[in-house]
Amino acid sequence: MFKRYKEFFSILLFSFIYQYIHTDYLYKYFDYLGYMKKDVDTFSLIITYVMIILPIALINKRKYLFIEVSFTIFYYLLYIPIMITFMFHYGDWYDRLINQLPVFIGFMLIFTLSGLNFPKVTSSVKFPAPKLRVLYFFSFFIILYILFEFRDVYSIVSFDKVYDQRDVAKESSVLSGYLILWISYFIGPLIFIIGLIKSNKAQIIYGFFSVVFIYGVSASKITLFIPLVIYLIYYLYKKHPGTSIVNALGLAFSGLCLLFMAISKSFFLLSAVILMRTFGIAGLLTYQYNEFFKIHDKTYFSHINIVNAITGGYKYKNSLGIEVSEYFVGDGVTNANANFIATDGIASFGLPGVIFICIILGLYFAFTKSQISSSNGLLLGLLFIPFCFIILNVGLFTSLLSGGFIFLNLYFIFFKSSK
């Protein structure tokens, strides 16, 4: 019970800090992107914070590391920013409530359904587990291929040049697009995690650089962040067993936000990377997708390539991110790719789609939980850190297919476990 009070404090503290960031930083400096600051009545404020706090009741359902990791990252980087952004972007209590409620219900459903006990799905024929050197060879091939394709534009740039770097490197092949996602979010982190678990310094270093070297191509700041979060969770798990990840990351994120708020005038660009691009963007984009698809055609999952190949139902000229960005910003160039709630939920079916996609994700978590054993629980828990980060930027199905995580589930079905 005491642990729950600590998590209550951490979540409430971060929520107050994020509200302060929204009003005194995001709206102040980035109102041209669409951040708003409408007057909030007392009733709306109370209801918003009640919905923010209530998911703590699901704490006892998070008995698996990968679920606790997902719960924590979604809570601080997705759920709270969306709820507070909606509070400031809609004009009266009814509009706020009607738009916040599906997000609240969906978030609760993810981590309620993840508690279901699925029977373990396994193949009657099990293949021998491949040697680790196969993974290293494949990763090395990917790195060489990417370096060759982007040899003329590869560059480690400062944060103020990231969008210039993305612009010069955006003309990539379909194959390289998949390879970049696989090495960034799946293969590289997997090698890094195996190295941590086995205390193999060579594997740790190779896995680390397998992830961060992608920054020189895509200038994706998250590739610099993923190994650090993986190591932090691993350290807490091994050195301080029983530590609440919700509490630990809540305090860490709160301190990080306060630090960059304090130095925001002196280090504006760096503070923007942390406060706006890391913590603040999910709420804004979810709001913009919500408003866009209230007056435009829904996609009914046709934004997913394989669905569109079968149905031909995608009605837009450009990707969802570019269409939404063109509508709100007007440049027709920026790709406002967004989280699974916005991309798969709202874009597909509007607000009811939020609940639908959250149900699917909750069932996927329950299915993945059935594949956990004493030998792979830590690995899966740490590997879901990059999964959470990719799903905060793209849809669920893209995360599973393009991000490579479906291969992990297939591995546990068709291959013998390796120690």
C-alpha positions as CSV (number, residue, x, y, z in Angstrom):
1,M,0.0,0.0,0.0
2,F,2.9,2.4,0.8
3,K,4.3,1.7,-2.6
4,R,1.0,2.8,-4.2
5,Y,1.1,6.1,-2.3
6,K,4.6,6.7,-3.6
7,E,3.4,6.1,-7.2
8,F,0.4,8.3,-6.5
9,F,2.8,11.1,-5.5
10,S,5.1,10.5,-8.5
11,I,2.3,10.6,-11.0
12,L,0.6,13.6,-9.4
13,L,4.0,15.5,-9.3
14,F,4.7,14.8,-12.9
15,S,1.2,15.9,-13.9
16,F,1.5,19.2,-12.1
17,I,4.9,19.7,-13.7
18,Y,3.7,18.8,-17.2
19,Q,0.7,21.2,-16.7
20,Y,3.2,23.9,-15.9
21,I,5.3,23.0,-19.0
22,H,2.2,23.2,-21.2
23,T,1.1,26.7,-20.0
24,D,4.6,28.3,-19.4
25,Y,6.7,26.7,-22.1
26,L,4.8,24.9,-24.9
27,Y,2.0,27.5,-25.3
28,K,4.4,30.3,-24.8
29,Y,7.0,29.3,-27.4
30,F,5.2,26.9,-29.7
31,D,1.7,28.3,-30.0
32,Y,2.4,28.6,-33.8
33,L,2.5,24.8,-33.9
34,G,-1.0,24.6,-32.4
35,Y,-0.5,24.5,-28.6
36,M,-3.5,26.3,-26.9
37,K,-4.2,27.6,-23.4
38,K,-8.0,27.8,-23.0
39,D,-9.5,28.7,-19.6
40,V,-10.1,25.6,-17.5
41,D,-13.0,25.5,-15.0
42,T,-12.6,23.8,-11.7
43,F,-14.9,20.9,-12.6
44,S,-12.8,20.1,-15.7
45,L,-9.6,20.3,-13.7
46,I,-10.9,17.9,-11.1
47,I,-12.2,15.4,-13.6
48,T,-9.0,15.5,-15.6
49,Y,-6.9,14.7,-12.6
50,V,-9.3,12.0,-11.4
51,M,-8.9,10.3,-14.8
52,I,-5.1,10.7,-14.6
53,I,-4.9,9.2,-11.2
54,L,-7.4,6.3,-11.5
55,P,-5.1,4.0,-13.5
56,I,-2.9,3.6,-10.4
57,A,-5.6,1.0,-9.4
58,L,-4.2,-1.3,-12.0
59,I,-0.8,-1.5,-10.2
60,N,-1.5,-5.0,-8.9
61,K,-2.1,-6.3,-12.4
62,R,1.4,-5.5,-13.5
63,K,3.3,-8.6,-12.4
64,Y,5.5,-8.8,-15.5
65,L,8.4,-6.5,-16.3
66,F,7.4,-5.8,-19.9
67,I,3.9,-4.8,-18.8
68,E,5.2,-2.5,-16.0
69,V,7.7,-0.9,-18.5
70,S,4.9,-0.4,-21.0
71,F,2.5,1.0,-18.4
72,T,5.1,3.4,-17.1
73,I,6.3,4.8,-20.5
74,F,2.8,5.1,-21.8
75,Y,1.7,6.8,-18.6
76,Y,4.3,9.5,-18.6
77,L,5.0,10.0,-22.3
78,L,1.5,9.5,-23.8
79,Y,-1.4,9.3,-21.4
80,I,-0.8,12.3,-19.1
81,P,0.3,14.6,-22.0
82,I,-2.8,13.7,-23.9
83,M,-5.2,14.3,-21.0
84,I,-3.6,17.7,-20.0
85,T,-3.4,18.8,-23.7
86,F,-7.1,18.0,-24.2
87,M,-7.9,19.9,-21.0
88,F,-6.3,23.1,-22.4
89,H,-7.4,22.6,-26.1
90,Y,-11.1,22.1,-25.6
91,G,-13.3,25.0,-24.5
92,D,-15.9,23.6,-22.0
93,W,-16.3,20.7,-19.6
94,Y,-18.4,18.7,-21.9
95,D,-16.1,18.9,-24.9
96,R,-13.1,18.0,-22.7
97,L,-14.9,15.1,-21.1
98,I,-16.2,13.6,-24.4
99,N,-12.7,13.7,-25.9
100,Q,-10.8,12.6,-22.8
101,L,-13.1,9.7,-21.9
102,P,-12.2,7.3,-24.8
103,V,-8.5,7.8,-24.0
104,F,-9.1,7.1,-20.3
105,I,-11.2,4.0,-21.1
106,G,-8.6,2.8,-23.7
107,F,-5.7,3.2,-21.3
108,M,-7.5,1.3,-18.6
109,L,-8.4,-1.5,-21.1
110,I,-4.9,-2.0,-22.2
111,F,-3.6,-2.9,-18.8
112,T,-6.8,-4.7,-17.7
113,L,-6.9,-7.0,-20.7
114,S,-3.1,-7.6,-20.3
115,G,-4.0,-9.4,-17.1
116,L,-5.9,-12.1,-19.1
117,N,-4.3,-15.6,-19.1
118,F,-4.0,-16.9,-22.6
119,P,-3.0,-20.5,-23.3
120,K,0.6,-20.7,-24.5
121,V,0.7,-21.0,-28.3
122,T,3.5,-23.3,-29.5
123,S,4.3,-25.2,-32.6
124,S,4.4,-29.0,-32.5
125,V,7.7,-28.8,-34.4
126,K,10.4,-26.8,-32.7
127,F,13.5,-25.7,-34.6
128,P,16.8,-25.4,-32.8
129,A,17.6,-21.9,-31.5
130,P,19.9,-20.1,-33.9
131,K,23.3,-19.2,-32.7
132,L,23.9,-15.6,-31.5
133,R,26.6,-15.2,-34.3
134,V,23.7,-15.3,-36.8
135,L,22.2,-12.2,-35.1
136,Y,25.6,-10.5,-35.1
137,F,26.2,-11.3,-38.8
138,F,22.8,-10.0,-39.8
139,S,23.2,-6.8,-37.8
140,F,26.7,-6.3,-39.3
141,F,25.2,-6.7,-42.8
142,I,22.5,-4.2,-42.0
143,I,25.0,-1.6,-40.8
144,L,27.2,-2.1,-43.9
145,Y,24.3,-1.8,-46.2
146,I,23.0,1.4,-44.6
147,L,26.4,2.9,-44.5
148,F,26.8,2.2,-48.2
149,E,23.4,3.5,-49.2
150,F,23.8,6.7,-47.2
151,R,27.6,7.1,-47.7
152,D,27.2,10.6,-49.2
153,V,24.8,12.0,-46.5
154,Y,25.8,10.2,-43.3
155,S,26.6,12.8,-40.7
156,I,26.4,13.1,-36.9
157,V,24.7,16.5,-36.6
158,S,23.9,18.8,-33.7
159,F,20.3,19.0,-32.6
160,D,19.7,22.2,-34.5
161,K,20.5,20.4,-37.8
162,V,18.4,17.3,-37.3
163,Y,15.6,18.3,-39.7
164,D,18.2,19.2,-42.3
165,Q,19.7,15.8,-42.0
166,R,16.4,14.1,-42.2
167,D,15.6,16.0,-45.3
168,V,18.8,15.0,-47.2
169,A,18.4,11.4,-46.0
170,K,14.7,10.9,-46.7
171,E,15.1,9.5,-50.2
172,S,15.8,5.9,-49.1
173,S,14.7,2.6,-50.5
174,V,11.9,0.5,-49.0
175,L,14.5,-2.0,-47.9
176,S,16.7,0.5,-46.1
177,G,13.6,1.9,-44.4
178,Y,12.8,-1.5,-42.9
179,L,16.5,-2.2,-42.0
180,I,16.8,1.2,-40.2
181,L,13.7,0.4,-38.1
182,W,14.9,-3.2,-37.3
183,I,18.4,-2.2,-36.2
184,S,17.2,0.8,-34.2
185,Y,14.3,-0.7,-32.3
186,F,14.8,-4.4,-32.3
187,I,18.2,-6.0,-33.4
188,G,20.5,-3.4,-31.9
189,P,18.6,-3.2,-28.6
190,L,18.4,-7.0,-28.5
191,I,22.2,-7.3,-28.8
192,F,22.7,-4.6,-26.1
193,I,20.3,-6.4,-23.8
194,I,21.9,-9.8,-24.3
195,G,25.2,-8.2,-23.4
196,L,23.8,-6.7,-20.2
197,I,22.3,-10.0,-19.1
198,K,25.4,-11.9,-19.9
199,S,27.8,-9.2,-18.6
200,N,29.6,-9.2,-22.0
201,K,31.2,-5.8,-22.5
202,A,31.9,-6.5,-26.2
203,Q,28.2,-7.2,-26.9
204,I,27.2,-4.2,-24.8
205,I,29.4,-1.9,-26.8
206,Y,28.5,-3.4,-30.2
207,G,24.7,-3.3,-29.4
208,F,25.0,0.3,-28.1
209,F,26.7,1.5,-31.3
210,S,24.3,-0.6,-33.5
211,V,21.5,1.6,-32.2
212,V,23.1,5.1,-31.9
213,F,24.9,4.9,-35.3
214,I,21.5,5.3,-37.0
215,Y,21.4,8.9,-35.7
216,G,23.9,9.7,-38.5
217,V,21.2,8.7,-41.0
218,S,17.8,9.6,-39.7
219,A,18.9,12.1,-37.0
220,S,16.4,10.3,-34.8
221,K,17.1,11.5,-31.2
222,I,15.3,8.6,-29.7
223,T,18.1,6.3,-30.8
224,L,20.4,8.2,-28.4
225,F,17.8,7.8,-25.6
226,I,16.9,4.1,-25.9
227,P,20.1,2.5,-24.6
228,L,20.1,4.8,-21.6
229,V,16.6,3.9,-20.6
230,I,17.3,0.2,-21.1
231,Y,20.4,0.4,-18.9
232,L,18.4,2.4,-16.2
233,I,15.7,-0.2,-16.0
234,Y,18.2,-3.0,-16.0
235,Y,20.2,-1.4,-13.2
236,L,17.0,-0.9,-11.1
237,Y,15.9,-4.5,-11.8
238,K,19.3,-6.1,-10.9
239,K,20.7,-3.7,-8.2
240,H,17.4,-2.6,-6.6
241,P,14.9,-5.4,-7.0
242,G,11.4,-4.5,-6.0
243,T,11.9,-0.9,-7.0
244,S,8.7,0.6,-8.5
245,I,9.6,1.6,-12.1
246,V,6.5,3.9,-12.1
247,N,7.9,5.7,-9.1
248,A,11.5,5.8,-10.3
249,L,10.8,7.0,-13.8
250,G,8.2,9.4,-12.6
251,L,10.7,11.1,-10.3
252,A,13.4,11.0,-13.0
253,F,11.1,12.5,-15.6
254,S,9.9,15.2,-13.2
255,G,13.5,16.1,-12.4
256,L,14.5,16.1,-16.0
257,C,11.6,18.4,-16.9
258,L,12.3,20.9,-14.1
259,L,16.0,20.9,-15.1
260,F,15.3,21.8,-18.7
261,M,12.6,24.3,-17.7
262,A,15.3,26.0,-15.6
263,I,17.8,26.2,-18.4
264,S,15.3,26.7,-21.3
265,K,16.3,30.3,-22.0
266,S,20.0,29.6,-22.0
267,F,19.7,26.3,-23.9
268,F,16.5,26.7,-25.8
269,L,17.1,24.2,-28.6
270,L,18.1,21.4,-26.1
271,S,15.1,22.2,-23.9
272,A,12.8,22.0,-27.0
273,V,14.2,18.5,-27.8
274,I,13.3,17.3,-24.3
275,L,10.2,19.3,-23.3
276,M,8.4,19.6,-26.6
277,R,9.7,16.8,-28.8
278,T,9.9,14.1,-26.1
279,F,7.2,15.0,-23.6
280,G,5.0,17.5,-25.3
281,I,4.4,16.2,-28.9
282,A,2.1,13.2,-28.1
283,G,-0.6,15.4,-26.7
284,L,-0.5,17.9,-29.5
285,L,-0.5,15.4,-32.4
286,T,-3.3,13.3,-30.8
287,Y,-5.4,16.4,-30.6
288,Q,-4.6,17.4,-34.2
289,Y,-5.4,13.9,-35.5
290,N,-8.7,14.0,-33.5
291,E,-9.8,17.3,-35.0
292,F,-8.6,16.4,-38.5
293,F,-10.5,13.1,-38.7
294,K,-13.7,14.7,-37.3
295,I,-14.1,16.4,-40.7
296,H,-12.1,14.2,-43.0
297,D,-12.6,10.6,-44.2
298,K,-11.5,7.9,-41.8
299,T,-9.0,5.4,-43.1
300,Y,-10.5,2.2,-41.6
301,F,-6.9,0.8,-41.4
302,S,-6.2,1.5,-45.1
303,H,-3.2,3.6,-44.0
304,I,-1.6,0.2,-43.3
305,N,0.2,-0.8,-46.5
306,I,-0.9,-4.4,-46.5
307,V,-4.6,-3.4,-45.9
308,N,-4.5,-0.8,-48.6
309,A,-2.9,-3.4,-51.0
310,I,-5.9,-5.6,-50.5
311,T,-8.7,-3.0,-50.3
312,G,-7.3,0.0,-52.1
313,G,-9.2,2.1,-49.6
314,Y,-6.7,4.8,-48.7
315,K,-8.1,8.1,-50.0
316,Y,-5.2,10.4,-49.3
317,K,-2.4,11.5,-51.6
318,N,0.3,11.5,-48.9
319,S,1.0,9.7,-45.6
320,L,-1.2,10.5,-42.6
321,G,1.5,12.5,-41.0
322,I,2.0,14.8,-44.0
323,E,-1.8,15.2,-44.5
324,V,-2.3,16.3,-40.9
325,S,0.7,18.5,-41.0
326,E,-0.4,20.2,-44.2
327,Y,-3.8,20.9,-42.6
328,F,-2.5,22.4,-39.4
329,V,0.9,23.9,-40.4
330,G,0.6,24.2,-44.1
331,D,4.1,23.3,-45.2
332,G,3.2,20.0,-46.9
333,V,6.6,18.7,-46.0
334,T,6.7,17.9,-42.3
335,N,5.7,14.3,-41.4
336,A,3.6,14.5,-38.2
337,N,3.8,10.8,-37.6
338,A,2.0,10.1,-34.4
339,N,1.3,7.4,-31.7
340,F,-0.9,4.3,-32.1
341,I,-3.9,6.0,-30.5
342,A,-3.8,8.8,-33.1
343,T,-2.7,6.7,-36.1
344,D,-4.5,3.4,-35.7
345,G,-7.3,4.5,-33.4
346,I,-8.5,8.0,-34.3
347,A,-7.5,7.9,-38.0
348,S,-9.3,4.6,-38.5
349,F,-12.5,5.1,-36.6
350,G,-12.4,8.4,-34.8
351,L,-12.7,8.4,-31.0
352,P,-14.3,4.9,-30.8
353,G,-11.2,3.7,-32.6
354,V,-9.1,4.7,-29.5
355,I,-10.9,2.0,-27.5
356,F,-10.7,-0.5,-30.3
357,I,-7.0,-0.2,-30.8
358,C,-6.4,-0.3,-27.1
359,I,-8.3,-3.5,-26.8
360,I,-6.1,-5.0,-29.6
361,L,-2.9,-3.8,-27.8
362,G,-4.2,-5.2,-24.5
363,L,-4.9,-8.6,-26.0
364,Y,-1.4,-8.5,-27.7
365,F,0.2,-7.9,-24.3
366,A,-1.8,-10.9,-22.8
367,F,-0.7,-13.1,-25.7
368,T,3.0,-12.0,-25.2
369,K,2.7,-12.6,-21.5
370,S,1.8,-16.3,-22.3
371,Q,5.2,-16.6,-23.9
372,I,7.2,-15.5,-20.9
373,S,9.3,-18.0,-18.9
374,S,11.8,-17.7,-16.2
375,S,14.6,-17.5,-18.8
376,N,13.2,-14.8,-21.0
377,G,11.3,-12.4,-18.7
378,L,14.1,-9.9,-18.2
379,L,15.0,-9.9,-21.9
380,L,11.4,-9.3,-23.0
381,G,10.9,-6.7,-20.3
382,L,13.9,-4.7,-21.5
383,L,13.2,-5.2,-25.2
384,F,9.7,-3.7,-24.8
385,I,11.4,-0.4,-24.0
386,P,12.2,0.3,-27.7
387,F,8.8,-1.2,-28.6
388,C,7.1,1.5,-26.4
389,F,9.2,4.2,-28.0
390,I,8.4,3.1,-31.6
391,I,4.7,2.8,-30.8
392,L,4.7,6.4,-29.5
393,N,5.7,7.5,-33.0
394,V,3.9,5.1,-35.3
395,G,1.0,2.7,-35.3
396,L,0.7,-0.6,-33.6
397,F,0.8,-2.7,-36.7
398,T,3.8,-0.8,-38.1
399,S,5.6,-1.4,-34.7
400,L,4.9,-5.1,-35.0
401,L,5.8,-5.5,-38.6
402,S,8.2,-2.8,-39.6
403,G,9.7,-2.6,-36.1
404,G,10.3,-6.4,-36.2
405,F,8.6,-7.3,-32.9
406,I,6.3,-9.8,-34.5
407,F,9.4,-11.9,-35.2
408,L,10.0,-12.1,-31.5
409,N,6.6,-13.7,-30.9
410,L,7.1,-16.1,-33.8
411,Y,10.5,-17.0,-32.4
412,F,9.0,-18.2,-29.1
413,I,6.4,-20.2,-31.1
414,F,8.7,-22.0,-33.5
415,F,12.1,-22.2,-31.8
416,K,13.4,-23.9,-28.8
417,S,14.4,-21.6,-26.0
418,S,18.1,-20.7,-25.8
419,K,19.8,-20.1,-22.5
